[in-house]
Amino acid sequence: MANSKRILLVEDDHDVAQGTSMRLRRAGYHVIHAADGEQGVSEALKHGPDAILLDVRMPRMNGLDVLEELRKSHETMKIPVVMLSASLLDQQAALEAGARYFLKKPYDRDTLLAAVECATKNPNLHLNRGCHEKHLNR
């Protein structure tokens, strides 16, 4: 499936980033990787991705702070963000901060791709209230 959508992956864990990038590239997405929150904000401003996959717990700037910065900028405020974390305790804070969806690590390939597809096809839809009910709860 050919796809020209750009996905910014902000993930500090090298192995998780590598595996996630591989899955997205195989699905036809162009992946931009940032290894920490500060780099993530910079790359979002530079590339204007179609969606952002954002880890919650990272050094230098955590994902919730990144999301707050992204929402302040006119260039990035409407980019759909899918938050990633191994802790369900982060879910409510992520969704309240403006994330479109929350994926608990480890996530499977189909759930990841469904979240990204929904985020890029329906950028104004809050995935926790719409798209995932049809596509993510399999």
Secondary structure as the mmCIF struct_conf table of DSSP 4:
data_model
#
loop_
_struct_conf.conf_type_id
_struct_conf.id
_struct_conf.beg_label_comp_id
_struct_conf.beg_label_asym_id
_struct_conf.beg_label_seq_id
_struct_conf.end_label_comp_id
_struct_conf.end_label_asym_id
_struct_conf.end_label_seq_id
STRN STRN1 ARG A 6 VAL A 10
BEND BEND1 ASP A 12 ASP A 12
HELX_RH_AL_P HELX_RH_AL_P1 HIS A 14 ARG A 26
TURN_TY1_P TURN_TY1_P1 ALA A 27 GLY A 28
STRN STRN2 HIS A 30 ALA A 34
BEND BEND2 ALA A 35 ASP A 36
HELX_RH_AL_P HELX_RH_AL_P2 GLY A 37 HIS A 47
BEND BEND3 ASP A 50 ASP A 50
STRN STRN3 ALA A 51 ASP A 55
BEND BEND4 VAL A 56 ARG A 57
BEND BEND5 PRO A 59 MET A 61
HELX_RH_AL_P HELX_RH_AL_P3 GLY A 63 LYS A 72
BEND BEND6 SER A 73 SER A 73
TURN_TY1_P TURN_TY1_P2 HIS A 74 LYS A 78
BEND BEND7 ILE A 79 ILE A 79
STRN STRN4 VAL A 81 SER A 85
BEND BEND8 ALA A 86 ALA A 86
TURN_TY1_P TURN_TY1_P3 LEU A 88 LEU A 88
HELX_RH_AL_P HELX_RH_AL_P4 LEU A 89 GLU A 96
TURN_TY1_P TURN_TY1_P4 ALA A 97 GLY A 98
BEND BEND9 ARG A 100 ARG A 100
STRN STRN5 TYR A 101 LYS A 104
BEND BEND10 LYS A 105 PRO A 106
HELX_RH_AL_P HELX_RH_AL_P5 ARG A 109 LYS A 121
TURN_TY1_P TURN_TY1_P5 PRO A 123 ASN A 124
BEND BEND11 LEU A 125 LEU A 125
HELX_RH_3T_P HELX_RH_3T_P1 LEU A 127 ARG A 129
TURN_TY1_P TURN_TY1_P6 GLY A 130 GLY A 130
HELX_RH_AL_P HELX_RH_AL_P6 CYS A 131 HIS A 135
TURN_TY1_P TURN_TY1_P7 LEU A 136 LEU A 136
#
